[in-house]
């Protein structure tokens, strides 16, 4: 005759336990393999980055650059490409500036209005110089590098 239901139930339970044990082993192997692959990827990435850095360093050290090229690279393109008219204006003689140094016991007393006027004049001069510098150093539209 056939096997009894208790015997079949016992075989099913043993098979389930066997499958669970195999599943646990496979899960441990997958986790271990994932960690190993992660380590290999990190080491490979670090090695490639180091090789790229070494290649760039060797390239920079071995290429020969003339002093003219070094100077050209040091000057911003917006100044290098100034229009001729602006260059002519900059070559002209700048207006003279008169600087007067006075002592603290100057005959003209420095009142609050004079102090305020000096601060305003300084602020205006610094703003004008900054605007002029940004205008000169701004890249021209349509200029390609």
C-alpha positions in Angstrom: 0.0 0.0 0.0 0.9 3.6 -0.2 2.5 5.7 2.5 0.5 6.9 5.3 -0.5 10.6 5.6 1.8 11.0 8.7 4.8 9.7 6.7 4.0 12.0 3.8 3.6 15.0 6.2 7.0 14.1 7.7 8.7 14.0 4.3 7.2 17.3 3.4 8.5 18.8 6.6 12.0 17.4 6.0 12.0 18.7 2.4 10.9 22.2 3.6 13.7 22.2 6.2 16.2 21.1 3.6 15.0 23.8 1.2 15.2 26.5 3.9 18.8 25.4 4.8 19.8 25.6 1.1 18.1 29.0 0.8 20.0 30.3 3.8 23.3 29.1 2.3 22.5 30.8 -1.0 21.6 34.1 0.8 24.9 34.1 2.7 26.8 33.4 -0.6 25.0 36.2 -2.4 25.7 38.7 0.4 29.4 37.7 0.5 29.6 38.0 -3.3 28.0 41.4 -3.3 30.5 42.7 -0.7 33.4 41.2 -2.8 32.1 42.8 -6.0 31.8 46.2 -4.1 35.3 46.0 -2.9 36.6 45.1 -6.4 34.7 48.1 -7.9 36.1 50.5 -5.3 39.6 49.3 -5.8 39.2 49.4 -9.6 37.8 53.0 -9.4 40.6 54.2 -7.2 43.2 52.6 -9.5 41.7 54.3 -12.6 41.6 57.6 -10.8 45.3 57.3 -9.7 46.3 56.3 -13.3 44.4 59.3 -14.7 46.1 61.6 -12.2 49.5 60.2 -13.0 48.8 60.6 -16.7 47.8 64.2 -16.4 50.8 64.9 -14.1 53.2 63.3 -16.6 51.6 65.2 -19.5 51.9 68.5 -17.7 55.6 67.9 -16.7 56.7 66.7 -20.1 55.1 69.2 -22.5 57.3 72.1 -23.6 55.7 75.5 -23.4 57.3 78.7 -24.6 57.3 81.8 -22.4 55.0 83.5 -24.9 52.4 80.8 -24.5 52.7 80.9 -20.7 52.1 84.7 -20.7 49.2 84.4 -23.1 47.5 81.8 -20.9 48.1 84.0 -17.8 46.3 87.1 -19.4 42.5 86.8 -19.4 40.9 86.5 -22.9 38.8 89.6 -22.3 41.9 91.8 -22.0 43.7 90.0 -24.8 40.9 90.6 -27.2 40.3 94.3 -26.4 39.3 96.3 -29.4 41.9 98.6 -30.9 40.1 101.8 -30.0 40.0 100.8 -26.3 43.6 99.9 -26.4 44.4 103.3 -27.9 42.5 105.1 -25.2 44.3 103.1 -22.5 47.7 104.0 -24.1 47.0 107.8 -23.9 48.4 109.7 -21.0 46.1 109.4 -18.0 45.0 112.7 -16.3 47.2 113.8 -13.5 46.0 113.3 -10.0 47.1 115.6 -7.2 47.5 114.1 -3.7 47.7 116.5 -0.8 48.8 115.2 2.6 47.9 117.3 5.5 48.8 117.0 9.2 46.2 116.5 11.9 46.7 120.1 13.0 45.8 121.4 9.5 44.5 125.0 9.5 41.3 123.7 7.9 39.4 122.0 10.7 37.7 118.7 9.6 34.1 119.1 10.5 31.4 116.5 10.2 30.5 117.7 6.7 34.0 117.3 5.5 34.3 113.8 7.0 31.1 112.7 5.3 32.2 114.2 2.0 35.5 112.3 2.1 33.7 109.0 2.8 31.2 109.6 0.0 34.0 110.5 -2.4 35.9 107.4 -1.4 32.8 105.2 -2.0 32.1 106.8 -5.4 35.7 106.3 -6.5 35.9 102.7 -5.4 32.5 102.0 -7.1 33.7 103.7 -10.4 36.9 101.7 -10.4 35.1 98.5 -9.8 32.6 99.2 -12.6 35.4 100.1 -15.0 37.4 96.9 -14.1 34.4 94.7 -14.5 33.6 96.3 -17.9 37.1 95.8 -19.1 37.4 92.2 -17.9 33.9 91.1 -19.0 34.1 88.7 -22.0 32.8 90.1 -25.2 29.6 88.7 -26.7 30.1 86.3 -29.5 33.8 85.9 -28.6 34.7 82.2 -28.8 37.6 80.6 -27.0 
